[in-house]
Amino acid sequence: MRLTPEQSDALIQIVREVAAHEIRPLFRKLDVSDIDSKSAPDDLVTVADRAAELAISAAVRDLLPDAAIVGEEAVSADKSVLDRVGQGQVVVIDPIDGTWNFAHGIASYGVILSVVEDGETVFGLLYDPSYDDWIIATKGQGAWFCDAAGNRRQLTLERPPAVADCFGYVGMYLFDKPQQAKIAAQLPAFRRTQSLRCACHEYRLLAGGASQFYLTGMLNVWDHAAGVLIYQEAGGFVRLMDGRDYHPTMRQGRLLAAASEELWQDLAQRFSFLE
């Protein structure tokens, strides 16, 4: 069972249509009653998240009836859904990545979709509902920026600048307090570090070369499977801090992505206390 180019195109269209009907109409129009919290006060879910995941899942079942589906909100309701990843063909859905931003009217949110076949990510999509454009990658075929007008541009990373001139994304609050202090002590070495609270846009900017590294302490498959594939296809280097290659079946670890292997090695040494 292998994803065809026609099926990849259909998945993109599914996400575009669902975003047009279930996500964009509610942006900056949510009532307080439309927003709930999950694991923490800032871990939010909205009616748009739930409706979009249901709609994408239904359309995917019609397109790929033999594929398993793993959605963020489905996992939130039943952790055993995660066990589907790694067996056969699996479509992984983050209906709204950056829900906190979405719920607060910040346009840094997106839809992430990936296809995993026998434990390997073979297709990734990072979609921006606000501008109806997306970055995609099929394994071995490069990373591409695409828009609604039909324009396509391949993304290829250039050699990164010196460490002192690097921009990076650091998910500081995904680490425990003692580690946060140690991470913070390293940050003055870089030009700037920040968090967009949205893996979709962080990976998009990484793949486009606007930032040079990414450090996170959480490995939710819906956040990373698509982005890691896209970044690697653009020329990025991604491993866990302990040196292992990333796989979408992984559930724990610290992930470090960089614009080159040389930069990754430098960063890994600086953050070696996270191994």
Order of alpha helices (4+ residues) and beta strands (2+ residues): alpha-beta-beta-alpha-beta-alpha-beta-alpha-beta-beta-beta-beta-beta-beta-alpha-beta-alpha-beta-alpha-beta-beta-alpha
